[in-house]
Amino acid sequence: MHIHIQDLSFETIVGILEEERHTPQKVVLHVKIDYTYTENNFIDYAKVASFLESTMQEMAYFLLEDALNDLMQKLKILYPQMDKIKLKILKPSILPNAIVGVSQSLCFKKN
């Protein structure tokens, strides 16, 4: 089963520049989670979206790379049934002529 969360948008403190530490900016997240679905073993995409937004706002990461790594590891702890996750975090307003961001995919081996 695949869960897709596209264009999850919110404002948060993220970045290393002084202005970025004081002024929230828009971020956009795209998430794909693969897992084995059963009737009693599902992942609630609304809870995943809420978790991502609240964690980014609470943590106020300096680097997108730190946010990416931390969020992926925390999601794996919350949802051990995940087989694979792909997460992309974008800053659509930081450059006037481009949308920039980071992404990563992780596969989790089953024991």
PyMOL CGO cylinders between C-alpha atoms (Angstrom):
from pymol import cmd
from pymol.cgo import CYLINDER

trace = [
    CYLINDER, 0.00, 0.00, 0.00, 1.16, 3.54, -0.73, 0.3, 1, 1, 1, 1, 1, 1,
    CYLINDER, 1.16, 3.54, -0.73, 0.16, 6.67, 1.17, 0.3, 1, 1, 1, 1, 1, 1,
    CYLINDER, 0.16, 6.67, 1.17, 0.65, 9.96, -0.65, 0.3, 1, 1, 1, 1, 1, 1,
    CYLINDER, 0.65, 9.96, -0.65, 0.57, 13.36, 0.99, 0.3, 1, 1, 1, 1, 1, 1,
    CYLINDER, 0.57, 13.36, 0.99, 1.11, 16.06, -1.63, 0.3, 1, 1, 1, 1, 1, 1,
    CYLINDER, 1.11, 16.06, -1.63, 1.49, 19.80, -1.13, 0.3, 1, 1, 1, 1, 1, 1,
    CYLINDER, 1.49, 19.80, -1.13, 1.27, 19.84, 2.66, 0.3, 1, 1, 1, 1, 1, 1,
    CYLINDER, 1.27, 19.84, 2.66, 1.81, 23.59, 3.15, 0.3, 1, 1, 1, 1, 1, 1,
    CYLINDER, 1.81, 23.59, 3.15, 2.31, 25.61, 6.31, 0.3, 1, 1, 1, 1, 1, 1,
    CYLINDER, 2.31, 25.61, 6.31, 4.53, 28.32, 7.78, 0.3, 1, 1, 1, 1, 1, 1,
    CYLINDER, 4.53, 28.32, 7.78, 7.36, 27.58, 10.16, 0.3, 1, 1, 1, 1, 1, 1,
    CYLINDER, 7.36, 27.58, 10.16, 10.72, 28.81, 11.36, 0.3, 1, 1, 1, 1, 1, 1,
    CYLINDER, 10.72, 28.81, 11.36, 13.41, 27.03, 9.34, 0.3, 1, 1, 1, 1, 1, 1,
    CYLINDER, 13.41, 27.03, 9.34, 16.80, 28.21, 8.15, 0.3, 1, 1, 1, 1, 1, 1,
    CYLINDER, 16.80, 28.21, 8.15, 20.13, 29.56, 9.29, 0.3, 1, 1, 1, 1, 1, 1,
    CYLINDER, 20.13, 29.56, 9.29, 19.85, 33.19, 8.26, 0.3, 1, 1, 1, 1, 1, 1,
    CYLINDER, 19.85, 33.19, 8.26, 18.92, 35.67, 11.00, 0.3, 1, 1, 1, 1, 1, 1,
    CYLINDER, 18.92, 35.67, 11.00, 15.72, 36.68, 9.21, 0.3, 1, 1, 1, 1, 1, 1,
    CYLINDER, 15.72, 36.68, 9.21, 14.72, 33.01, 8.84, 0.3, 1, 1, 1, 1, 1, 1,
    CYLINDER, 14.72, 33.01, 8.84, 15.08, 32.53, 12.61, 0.3, 1, 1, 1, 1, 1, 1,
    CYLINDER, 15.08, 32.53, 12.61, 12.54, 35.28, 13.33, 0.3, 1, 1, 1, 1, 1, 1,
    CYLINDER, 12.54, 35.28, 13.33, 10.07, 35.20, 10.45, 0.3, 1, 1, 1, 1, 1, 1,
    CYLINDER, 10.07, 35.20, 10.45, 8.09, 32.06, 9.60, 0.3, 1, 1, 1, 1, 1, 1,
    CYLINDER, 8.09, 32.06, 9.60, 8.22, 31.05, 5.97, 0.3, 1, 1, 1, 1, 1, 1,
    CYLINDER, 8.22, 31.05, 5.97, 6.15, 28.72, 3.86, 0.3, 1, 1, 1, 1, 1, 1,
    CYLINDER, 6.15, 28.72, 3.86, 7.30, 25.14, 3.40, 0.3, 1, 1, 1, 1, 1, 1,
    CYLINDER, 7.30, 25.14, 3.40, 5.73, 22.45, 1.25, 0.3, 1, 1, 1, 1, 1, 1,
    CYLINDER, 5.73, 22.45, 1.25, 6.09, 18.74, 1.99, 0.3, 1, 1, 1, 1, 1, 1,
    CYLINDER, 6.09, 18.74, 1.99, 5.50, 15.73, -0.24, 0.3, 1, 1, 1, 1, 1, 1,
    CYLINDER, 5.50, 15.73, -0.24, 5.42, 12.32, 1.41, 0.3, 1, 1, 1, 1, 1, 1,
    CYLINDER, 5.42, 12.32, 1.41, 5.13, 8.76, 0.12, 0.3, 1, 1, 1, 1, 1, 1,
    CYLINDER, 5.13, 8.76, 0.12, 4.94, 5.89, 2.59, 0.3, 1, 1, 1, 1, 1, 1,
    CYLINDER, 4.94, 5.89, 2.59, 4.93, 2.22, 1.59, 0.3, 1, 1, 1, 1, 1, 1,
    CYLINDER, 4.93, 2.22, 1.59, 3.64, -0.36, 4.03, 0.3, 1, 1, 1, 1, 1, 1,
    CYLINDER, 3.64, -0.36, 4.03, 1.79, -3.64, 4.18, 0.3, 1, 1, 1, 1, 1, 1,
    CYLINDER, 1.79, -3.64, 4.18, -1.85, -2.87, 4.77, 0.3, 1, 1, 1, 1, 1, 1,
    CYLINDER, -1.85, -2.87, 4.77, -4.15, -5.06, 6.81, 0.3, 1, 1, 1, 1, 1, 1,
    CYLINDER, -4.15, -5.06, 6.81, -7.55, -4.16, 8.25, 0.3, 1, 1, 1, 1, 1, 1,
    CYLINDER, -7.55, -4.16, 8.25, -6.13, -3.61, 11.72, 0.3, 1, 1, 1, 1, 1, 1,
    CYLINDER, -6.13, -3.61, 11.72, -2.76, -2.26, 10.63, 0.3, 1, 1, 1, 1, 1, 1,
    CYLINDER, -2.76, -2.26, 10.63, -3.14, 0.96, 8.70, 0.3, 1, 1, 1, 1, 1, 1,
    CYLINDER, -3.14, 0.96, 8.70, -1.45, 4.36, 8.77, 0.3, 1, 1, 1, 1, 1, 1,
    CYLINDER, -1.45, 4.36, 8.77, -3.71, 7.39, 9.18, 0.3, 1, 1, 1, 1, 1, 1,
    CYLINDER, -3.71, 7.39, 9.18, -2.50, 9.98, 6.67, 0.3, 1, 1, 1, 1, 1, 1,
    CYLINDER, -2.50, 9.98, 6.67, -4.23, 12.81, 8.55, 0.3, 1, 1, 1, 1, 1, 1,
    CYLINDER, -4.23, 12.81, 8.55, -2.21, 11.98, 11.67, 0.3, 1, 1, 1, 1, 1, 1,
    CYLINDER, -2.21, 11.98, 11.67, 1.01, 11.81, 9.61, 0.3, 1, 1, 1, 1, 1, 1,
    CYLINDER, 1.01, 11.81, 9.61, 0.31, 15.25, 8.10, 0.3, 1, 1, 1, 1, 1, 1,
    CYLINDER, 0.31, 15.25, 8.10, -0.51, 16.73, 11.50, 0.3, 1, 1, 1, 1, 1, 1,
    CYLINDER, -0.51, 16.73, 11.50, 2.62, 15.21, 13.02, 0.3, 1, 1, 1, 1, 1, 1,
    CYLINDER, 2.62, 15.21, 13.02, 4.86, 16.62, 10.28, 0.3, 1, 1, 1, 1, 1, 1,
    CYLINDER, 4.86, 16.62, 10.28, 3.45, 20.13, 10.61, 0.3, 1, 1, 1, 1, 1, 1,
    CYLINDER, 3.45, 20.13, 10.61, 3.48, 20.25, 14.42, 0.3, 1, 1, 1, 1, 1, 1,
    CYLINDER, 3.48, 20.25, 14.42, 6.98, 18.77, 14.68, 0.3, 1, 1, 1, 1, 1, 1,
    CYLINDER, 6.98, 18.77, 14.68, 8.48, 21.20, 12.17, 0.3, 1, 1, 1, 1, 1, 1,
    CYLINDER, 8.48, 21.20, 12.17, 6.85, 24.11, 13.96, 0.3, 1, 1, 1, 1, 1, 1,
    CYLINDER, 6.85, 24.11, 13.96, 7.97, 22.89, 17.38, 0.3, 1, 1, 1, 1, 1, 1,
    CYLINDER, 7.97, 22.89, 17.38, 11.56, 22.07, 16.41, 0.3, 1, 1, 1, 1, 1, 1,
    CYLINDER, 11.56, 22.07, 16.41, 12.30, 25.20, 14.31, 0.3, 1, 1, 1, 1, 1, 1,
    CYLINDER, 12.30, 25.20, 14.31, 15.11, 23.39, 12.44, 0.3, 1, 1, 1, 1, 1, 1,
    CYLINDER, 15.11, 23.39, 12.44, 18.17, 25.27, 11.22, 0.3, 1, 1, 1, 1, 1, 1,
    CYLINDER, 18.17, 25.27, 11.22, 18.67, 23.13, 8.12, 0.3, 1, 1, 1, 1, 1, 1,
    CYLINDER, 18.67, 23.13, 8.12, 16.18, 21.36, 5.89, 0.3, 1, 1, 1, 1, 1, 1,
    CYLINDER, 16.18, 21.36, 5.89, 18.54, 18.39, 5.95, 0.3, 1, 1, 1, 1, 1, 1,
    CYLINDER, 18.54, 18.39, 5.95, 18.24, 18.16, 9.73, 0.3, 1, 1, 1, 1, 1, 1,
    CYLINDER, 18.24, 18.16, 9.73, 14.45, 18.39, 9.49, 0.3, 1, 1, 1, 1, 1, 1,
    CYLINDER, 14.45, 18.39, 9.49, 14.37, 15.70, 6.84, 0.3, 1, 1, 1, 1, 1, 1,
    CYLINDER, 14.37, 15.70, 6.84, 16.49, 13.22, 8.80, 0.3, 1, 1, 1, 1, 1, 1,
    CYLINDER, 16.49, 13.22, 8.80, 14.74, 13.86, 12.10, 0.3, 1, 1, 1, 1, 1, 1,
    CYLINDER, 14.74, 13.86, 12.10, 11.22, 13.62, 10.68, 0.3, 1, 1, 1, 1, 1, 1,
    CYLINDER, 11.22, 13.62, 10.68, 11.95, 10.39, 8.85, 0.3, 1, 1, 1, 1, 1, 1,
    CYLINDER, 11.95, 10.39, 8.85, 13.39, 8.73, 11.94, 0.3, 1, 1, 1, 1, 1, 1,
    CYLINDER, 13.39, 8.73, 11.94, 10.52, 9.90, 14.14, 0.3, 1, 1, 1, 1, 1, 1,
    CYLINDER, 10.52, 9.90, 14.14, 7.97, 8.62, 11.64, 0.3, 1, 1, 1, 1, 1, 1,
    CYLINDER, 7.97, 8.62, 11.64, 9.66, 5.22, 11.58, 0.3, 1, 1, 1, 1, 1, 1,
    CYLINDER, 9.66, 5.22, 11.58, 9.36, 5.02, 15.36, 0.3, 1, 1, 1, 1, 1, 1,
    CYLINDER, 9.36, 5.02, 15.36, 5.69, 6.06, 15.26, 0.3, 1, 1, 1, 1, 1, 1,
    CYLINDER, 5.69, 6.06, 15.26, 4.87, 3.72, 12.37, 0.3, 1, 1, 1, 1, 1, 1,
    CYLINDER, 4.87, 3.72, 12.37, 7.13, 0.64, 12.55, 0.3, 1, 1, 1, 1, 1, 1,
    CYLINDER, 7.13, 0.64, 12.55, 5.03, -1.05, 9.85, 0.3, 1, 1, 1, 1, 1, 1,
    CYLINDER, 5.03, -1.05, 9.85, 6.56, 1.29, 7.25, 0.3, 1, 1, 1, 1, 1, 1,
    CYLINDER, 6.56, 1.29, 7.25, 8.66, -0.45, 4.61, 0.3, 1, 1, 1, 1, 1, 1,
    CYLINDER, 8.66, -0.45, 4.61, 9.81, 2.67, 2.81, 0.3, 1, 1, 1, 1, 1, 1,
    CYLINDER, 9.81, 2.67, 2.81, 9.41, 6.43, 3.08, 0.3, 1, 1, 1, 1, 1, 1,
    CYLINDER, 9.41, 6.43, 3.08, 10.19, 9.25, 0.69, 0.3, 1, 1, 1, 1, 1, 1,
    CYLINDER, 10.19, 9.25, 0.69, 10.04, 12.78, 2.04, 0.3, 1, 1, 1, 1, 1, 1,
    CYLINDER, 10.04, 12.78, 2.04, 10.60, 16.05, 0.20, 0.3, 1, 1, 1, 1, 1, 1,
    CYLINDER, 10.60, 16.05, 0.20, 10.70, 19.45, 1.93, 0.3, 1, 1, 1, 1, 1, 1,
    CYLINDER, 10.70, 19.45, 1.93, 10.55, 22.55, -0.25, 0.3, 1, 1, 1, 1, 1, 1,
    CYLINDER, 10.55, 22.55, -0.25, 10.98, 26.26, 0.41, 0.3, 1, 1, 1, 1, 1, 1,
    CYLINDER, 10.98, 26.26, 0.41, 8.95, 27.83, -2.41, 0.3, 1, 1, 1, 1, 1, 1,
    CYLINDER, 8.95, 27.83, -2.41, 9.59, 31.48, -1.52, 0.3, 1, 1, 1, 1, 1, 1,
    CYLINDER, 9.59, 31.48, -1.52, 13.26, 31.65, -0.49, 0.3, 1, 1, 1, 1, 1, 1,
    CYLINDER, 13.26, 31.65, -0.49, 14.58, 32.35, -4.02, 0.3, 1, 1, 1, 1, 1, 1,
    CYLINDER, 14.58, 32.35, -4.02, 12.79, 34.62, -6.45, 0.3, 1, 1, 1, 1, 1, 1,
    CYLINDER, 12.79, 34.62, -6.45, 13.31, 32.36, -9.46, 0.3, 1, 1, 1, 1, 1, 1,
    CYLINDER, 13.31, 32.36, -9.46, 13.25, 28.79, -8.08, 0.3, 1, 1, 1, 1, 1, 1,
    CYLINDER, 13.25, 28.79, -8.08, 11.69, 26.41, -5.61, 0.3, 1, 1, 1, 1, 1, 1,
    CYLINDER, 11.69, 26.41, -5.61, 14.43, 24.75, -3.57, 0.3, 1, 1, 1, 1, 1, 1,
    CYLINDER, 14.43, 24.75, -3.57, 14.45, 21.89, -1.12, 0.3, 1, 1, 1, 1, 1, 1,
    CYLINDER, 14.45, 21.89, -1.12, 15.76, 18.50, -0.13, 0.3, 1, 1, 1, 1, 1, 1,
    CYLINDER, 15.76, 18.50, -0.13, 14.47, 14.95, -0.42, 0.3, 1, 1, 1, 1, 1, 1,
    CYLINDER, 14.47, 14.95, -0.42, 15.42, 11.48, 0.69, 0.3, 1, 1, 1, 1, 1, 1,
    CYLINDER, 15.42, 11.48, 0.69, 14.14, 7.93, 0.46, 0.3, 1, 1, 1, 1, 1, 1,
    CYLINDER, 14.14, 7.93, 0.46, 14.74, 5.27, 3.08, 0.3, 1, 1, 1, 1, 1, 1,
    CYLINDER, 14.74, 5.27, 3.08, 13.96, 1.57, 2.98, 0.3, 1, 1, 1, 1, 1, 1,
    CYLINDER, 13.96, 1.57, 2.98, 13.54, -0.25, 6.27, 0.3, 1, 1, 1, 1, 1, 1,
    CYLINDER, 13.54, -0.25, 6.27, 14.43, -3.92, 6.38, 0.3, 1, 1, 1, 1, 1, 1,
    CYLINDER, 14.43, -3.92, 6.38, 12.09, -6.24, 8.18, 0.3, 1, 1, 1, 1, 1, 1,
    CYLINDER, 12.09, -6.24, 8.18, 13.57, -8.47, 10.89, 0.3, 1, 1, 1, 1, 1, 1,
]
cmd.load_cgo(trace, "trace")
